[in-house]
């Protein structure tokens, strides 16, 4: 079990999350289908209170439509002597996602149009999908590709595309206020460790850790949904709720390797989540790669879309699309490590702690308070500054219940630490309340 302190042994939490990855690894996830439901079943065992939802195929969600449900049971390519060259059992990346059923004998020339491989990564299988156009294909290593260049082959994909549902889930942990912090992750990639599994397992671990905190100011929302269409579907159901309630949010993806940390801002770049992220990474004794909004590629596209405008950014380890193993079979359980997962959890937990300590006090008096009756004017030796009177009055003038320490510090030409110190004095004299 996780504990409320960030000082827990890294191996304890990291190994636990890594074990979750091992359990989730073989499940054939896609946008829809049994693999998603198996994944949510597993997460539901970890997270009591996880709410399951489903939306039928053909339902309009925003500018999109829920696709038919895809299920795959088996797939292979045999030569005419019965030697199996490619088998879905060996790696569920071998079949292009959403492939239609196939059972035929065909020539190497005809088969070639349905093969995908990586000439510059000969030992890797690429991850390819075709969600919205009916087609089929196999993804193979270079060695398998070259074995399929002459002769005839028996090609089988035992799959189905039928009306079904899109599944997703969320968990809401109430705090002392209804103001929300949101974490979203996706559950649609098969057998990709950093790009997929690190997100749900770190989010589940973070949710368990937040649930264990004895006192929470914020309400926390954790979303597990297929990427893009899942987020759009969630917005279709919860847009007004999110837009009116969320103060900060993060997309949780690619948080499991041991390389540098990465930061991708919200569309505006100045949200509370951005400011909290900047404060957390400034204290990291580690390299941080910064990316502009133009490098977006995950569900921040949906949460920050015009007309949605949620304050959502991303803190990652190796960012999607930047590491050589991305979207290949090399993004496996050797790339993700217990220490990498723990690092991903810790940086997000630090954001939670920063948020929980991010005060927004309100002045208790009507009009300017009488400071000299409280021995706060004209001397302010208690905060050790000759300019303390002016600084205190400036901070007090911005203590309207909507401004946090970052806001006030910027307006008053002070540091966040100086604002917090002044607020401590004002709180002692009951001049501000939280």
C-alpha positions in Angstrom: 0.0 0.0 0.0 1.1 3.6 -0.7 1.5 5.9 2.2 1.0 9.7 2.4 4.7 10.6 2.7 6.9 11.1 -0.4 9.7 9.6 1.6 8.4 6.0 1.0 11.1 3.6 -0.4 11.2 3.9 -4.2 11.3 0.2 -4.6 8.1 -0.4 -2.6 5.9 1.8 -4.8 7.8 1.3 -8.1 7.8 -2.5 -7.9 4.1 -2.4 -7.1 3.3 -0.3 -10.2 5.7 -2.5 -12.3 3.7 -5.6 -11.2 0.5 -3.9 -12.4 2.2 -3.3 -15.8 3.0 -7.0 -16.0 -0.7 -7.9 -15.4 -2.0 -5.4 -17.9 0.6 -6.1 -20.6 -1.1 -8.9 -22.6 -4.6 -7.3 -22.7 -5.5 -6.5 -26.4 -6.5 -2.9 -25.9 -7.9 -0.7 -28.6 -10.4 2.2 -28.8 -13.2 -0.3 -27.9 -13.6 -3.9 -27.1 -12.8 -6.6 -24.5 -9.2 -5.4 -23.9 -10.4 -2.0 -22.7 -13.0 -3.7 -20.4 -10.4 -6.1 -19.0 -8.1 -3.1 -18.3 -10.9 -1.2 -16.5 -11.8 -4.3 -14.5 -8.2 -4.5 -13.2 -8.1 -0.8 -12.4 -11.4 -1.1 -10.6 -9.9 -3.7 -8.3 -7.2 -1.1 -7.4 -9.6 1.8 -7.1 -12.8 1.3 -5.1 -15.4 3.8 -6.4 -14.2 3.8 -10.0 -17.3 4.6 -12.1 -17.7 2.7 -15.3 -19.5 4.2 -18.3 -20.2 3.2 -21.9 -21.6 4.9 -25.0 -23.1 2.9 -27.9 -21.5 2.7 -31.3 -23.0 5.3 -33.7 -23.5 7.9 -31.0 -22.5 11.4 -32.1 -20.0 13.1 -29.7 -19.0 16.5 -30.7 -17.8 16.3 -34.3 -17.1 12.6 -33.9 -19.0 9.4 -33.8 -18.4 6.3 -31.6 -17.0 3.6 -33.9 -18.0 -0.1 -34.0 -16.5 -2.3 -31.4 -13.4 -4.3 -32.5 -12.5 -7.7 -31.0 -9.6 -9.9 -32.1 -9.2 -13.5 -31.1 -6.3 -14.8 -33.3 -4.3 -13.9 -36.4 -1.4 -15.5 -38.2 0.5 -15.9 -41.5 1.6 -19.4 -42.5 3.6 -20.5 -45.6 2.1 -23.3 -47.7 4.1 -25.9 -45.7 2.4 -24.9 -42.6 5.3 -23.0 -41.0 4.0 -20.1 -38.9 5.9 -16.9 -39.8 3.8 -14.3 -37.9 1.5 -15.0 -34.9 -0.7 -12.6 -32.9 -0.1 -14.8 -29.9 3.6 -13.7 -29.9 2.9 -10.0 -29.9 -0.4 -8.3 -30.2 1.2 -5.4 -32.2 1.5 -7.9 -35.1 -2.0 -7.0 -36.3 -3.0 -3.5 -37.5 -5.5 -2.2 -35.0 -9.2 -2.5 -36.2 -8.3 -4.9 -39.0 -11.3 -6.5 -40.6 -11.6 -10.3 -40.7 -9.4 -12.1 -43.3 -9.1 -15.8 -44.2 -7.4 -16.4 -47.6 -4.4 -17.6 -49.5 -2.5 -15.0 -51.3 0.8 -14.4 -53.1 3.7 -12.5 -51.6 3.1 -9.7 -54.1 -0.5 -9.2 -52.9 0.4 -9.6 -49.3 3.1 -7.0 -49.5 0.6 -4.1 -49.6 -0.7 -5.3 -46.2 2.7 -5.5 -44.4 4.3 -2.8 -42.2 7.9 -2.9 -41.0 10.7 -0.7 -39.9 13.8 -0.8 -42.1 15.8 1.3 -39.6 14.7 -0.9 -36.6 15.0 -4.4 -37.9 14.2 -6.1 -34.6 11.1 -4.0 -33.8 7.4 -4.4 -34.7 5.7 -1.1 -35.5 2.4 -0.1 -33.9 -0.2 0.7 -36.7 -3.9 1.4 -36.5 -6.7 2.2 -38.9 -9.7 3.1 -36.7 -11.9 4.9 -39.1 -11.2 3.1 -42.5 -12.0 -0.6 -43.0 -8.8 -2.3 -43.9 -6.4 -5.0 -42.6 -2.7 -5.5 -42.2 0.2 -7.1 -40.3 3.1 -5.4 -38.6 6.3 -7.5 -38.7 10.0 -7.4 -38.0 12.5 -7.0 -40.9 13.4 -10.7 -40.7 9.7 -11.6 -41.0 9.2 -9.2 -43.8 12.0 -10.7 -45.9 10.6 -14.2 -45.3 7.3 -13.1 -46.9 8.8 -11.9 -50.2 8.3 -15.0 -52.3 5.7 -17.8 -52.5 2.1 -18.0 -51.3 0.8 -17.7 -47.8 -2.3 -18.5 -45.7 -3.4 -15.3 -44.0 -5.9 -15.3 -41.2 -7.3 -12.5 -39.0 -10.1 -13.8 -36.7 -11.6 -10.5 -35.7 -15.0 -8.7 -35.7 -16.3 -5.2 -36.1 -19.8 -4.9 -34.8 -22.0 -2.4 -33.0 -20.9 -2.2 -29.4 -19.8 0.4 -26.9 -16.9 2.7 -26.0 -15.9 2.1 -22.4 -14.3 4.6 -20.0 -14.2 5.2 -16.3 -13.5 7.9 -13.7 -12.9 8.3 -10.0 -13.8 11.5 -8.0 -12.4 12.0 -4.5 -14.2 14.8 -2.8 -12.2 17.5 -0.9 -13.2 20.3 1.4 -14.1 22.4 -1.6 -15.8 21.5 -4.9 -12.9 23.1 -6.9 -11.3 20.3 -8.9 -7.9 19.0 -10.0 -8.1 16.6 -12.9 -5.7 13.8 -14.1 -6.5 12.0 -17.3 -4.8 9.0 -18.9 -5.7 6.6 -21.8 -6.4 2.9 -22.0 -6.3 2.0 -25.7 -2.7 1.0 -26.7 -1.8 -2.7 -26.7 1.6 -3.9 -25.3 3.3 -0.5 -25.2 4.8 0.1 -21.8 5.9 3.8 -21.6 3.4 5.2 -24.1 0.5 3.3 -22.6 0.8 1.4 -19.4 2.9 3.9 -17.4 0.0 6.3 -17.7 -2.8 4.2 -16.2 -0.6 2.6 -13.5 0.9 5.9 -12.3 -2.6 7.5 -12.3 -4.0 4.6 -10.3 -1.1 4.9 -7.8 -1.6 8.6 -7.6 -5.3 8.2 -7.0 -4.6 5.7 -4.2 -2.1 8.1 -2.7 -4.5 11.1 -2.9 -7.2 9.0 -1.3 -4.9 8.3 1.6 -4.3 12.0 2.4 -6.1 12.8 5.7 -7.3 16.2 4.6 -7.8 17.4 1.0 -8.6 21.0 0.0 -9.4 20.1 -3.6 -11.7 17.5 -5.1 -9.7 15.2 -7.4 -11.0 13.7 -10.6 -9.1 10.8 -12.3 -10.2 9.8 -15.9 -9.3 6.6 -17.7 -10.5 6.7 -21.3 -9.3 5.7 -24.8 -7.2 8.5 -26.3 -8.8 11.2 -28.4 -12.3 9.7 -28.9 -12.5 8.8 -25.2 -11.6 12.3 -24.1 -14.1 13.8 -26.6 -16.8 11.5 -25.3 -16.0 12.4 -21.7 -16.2 16.1 -22.7 -19.5 15.5 -24.4 -20.9 14.2 -21.1 -19.1 16.5 -18.6 -18.1 19.7 -20.4 -20.0 22.2 -18.3 -19.1 20.4 -15.1 -15.4 20.4 -16.0 -15.3 24.0 -17.4 -16.9 25.4 -14.2 -15.1 23.2 -11.7 -11.5 22.4 -12.8 -8.7 24.7 -11.6 -5.8 22.6 -12.8 -5.2 19.3 -14.7 -2.5 17.1 -16.1 -2.5 14.4 -18.9 -0.6 11.4 -17.5 1.4 9.6 -20.2 4.9 8.4 -20.9 5.9 8.5 -17.2 7.7 5.2 -16.8 11.3 5.3 -18.1 14.5 6.5 -16.5 15.4 9.3 -18.9 14.8 13.0 -18.6 11.6 14.6 -17.4 9.5 16.5 -20.0 7.1 19.4 -19.7 4.4 20.4 -22.3 2.4 23.5 -21.3 -1.3 24.1 -21.7 -2.4 26.0 -24.8 -2.3 29.4 -23.0 0.8 28.4 -21.0 -0.1 30.4 -17.9 -2.6 28.3 -16.1 -2.4 27.3 -12.5 -1.3 23.8 -13.7 1.5 25.4 -15.7 2.6 27.5 -12.7 2.6 24.5 -10.4 4.5 22.4 -12.9 7.1 25.2 -13.2 7.6 25.3 -9.5 7.9 21.5 -9.2 10.4 21.1 -12.0 12.5 24.1 -10.8 13.2 22.0 -7.7 14.0 18.8 -9.5 17.6 17.7 -9.3 17.2 16.2 -12.9 17.2 17.2 -16.5 13.9 18.6 -17.9 13.1 18.8 -21.6 10.7 21.6 -22.3 8.4 21.5 -25.3 6.1 24.2 -26.8 2.3 23.8 -27.3 3.0 23.1 -31.0 4.6 19.7 -29.9 1.2 18.5 -28.5 0.0 15.1 -29.4 -2.1 13.5 -26.6 -5.3 14.4 -24.9 -4.2 17.9 -24.0 -5.5 18.6 -27.6 -9.0 17.9 -26.4 -8.9 19.4 -22.9 -7.4 22.6 -24.1 -9.3 22.9 -27.4 -11.0 26.2 -28.1 -14.4 26.3 -26.5 -13.2 23.8 -23.9 -10.2 25.7 -22.6 -9.4 23.6 -19.5 -6.2 24.4 -17.6 -4.4 21.1 -18.5 -0.7 20.5 -19.2 1.6 17.4 -19.2 4.6 16.4 -17.1 6.2 13.3 -18.5 9.4 11.3 -18.6 10.5 10.7 -22.3 7.8 12.6 -24.3 5.8 10.6 -26.8 7.3 10.7 -30.3 10.8 11.7 -29.1 12.3 8.3 -28.0 13.4 5.6 -30.5 11.2 2.9 -29.0 8.0 5.0 -29.4 5.1 3.1 -31.1 7.2 -0.1 -31.6 7.5 -3.4 -29.8 10.7 -2.0 -28.2 8.6 0.1 -25.9 8.3 -2.9 -23.7 8.7 -3.8 -20.0 12.5 -3.4 -20.3 12.1 0.3 -21.1 9.8 1.0 -18.2 11.3 0.4 -14.8 10.2 0.5 -11.2 12.4 3.6 -10.5 11.1 5.3 -13.7 7.5 4.7 -12.6 8.2 6.0 -9.1 9.8 9.1 -10.6 6.6 9.7 -12.6 4.4 9.3 -9.6 6.6 11.5 -7.4 6.6 14.5 -9.8 2.8 14.4 -10.0 2.4 13.9 -6.2 4.6 17.0 -5.7 2.2 18.9 -7.9 -0.7 17.8 -5.6 1.2 18.9 -2.6 2.0 22.3 -4.2 -1.7 22.7 -5.0 -2.8 21.7 -1.5 -0.4 24.3 -0.1 -1.4 26.9 -2.7 -3.4 29.3 -0.6 -6.0 31.8 -1.7 -6.9 33.8 1.4 -9.5 36.5 1.7 -9.4 39.7 3.8 -11.7 39.5 6.9 -12.4 43.2 7.2 -14.6 45.5 5.2 -12.3 48.1 3.9 -8.6 48.5 4.9 -7.9 47.1 8.4 -6.6 49.3 11.2 -3.0 47.9 11.4 -1.6 50.0 14.2 -4.1 48.6 16.7 -2.6 45.2 16.0 1.0 46.5 16.3 1.6 45.9 12.6 2.1 49.5 11.8 4.5 51.3 11.4 7.2 48.6 12.3 7.2 45.1 10.9 10.2 43.6 12.6 8.3 40.3 12.6 9.0 39.8 9.0 12.5 41.4 9.1 12.1 44.0 6.3 12.4 47.8 6.3 9.9 47.8 3.4 7.6 45.3 5.1 4.8 47.8 5.8 4.3 48.5 2.1 4.8 44.9 1.1 2.2 43.7 3.7 -0.3 46.3 2.6 0.3 45.4 -1.1 -0.3 41.7 -0.3 -3.3 42.5 1.7 -4.8 44.5 -1.1 -4.6 41.4 -3.4 -6.0 38.9 -0.9 -9.4 38.6 -2.4 -9.9 34.9 -2.3 -9.2 34.4 -6.0 -5.5 35.1 -6.1 -2.8 32.5 -5.1 0.8 33.2 -4.0 2.1 33.2 -7.6 -0.5 35.8 -8.7 0.2 38.0 -5.7 4.0 37.7 -5.9 3.9 38.8 -9.6 1.7 41.8 -8.8 3.7 42.9 -5.8 7.3 42.3 -7.0 7.9 39.7 -4.3 8.8 36.0 -4.2 6.2 33.4 -3.5 8.1 32.7 -0.2 7.8 36.3 0.9 4.0 36.3 0.1 3.5 33.1 2.1 5.5 34.7 5.0 3.3 37.8 5.0 0.1 35.7 4.8 1.3 33.7 7.9 1.5 37.0 9.8 -1.9 38.2 8.5 -3.4 34.8 9.5 -2.0 35.1 13.0 -3.8 38.4 13.4 -7.0 37.0 11.8 -6.7 39.5 8.9 -7.1 36.9 6.3 -8.9 33.5 6.2 -8.7 30.6 3.9 
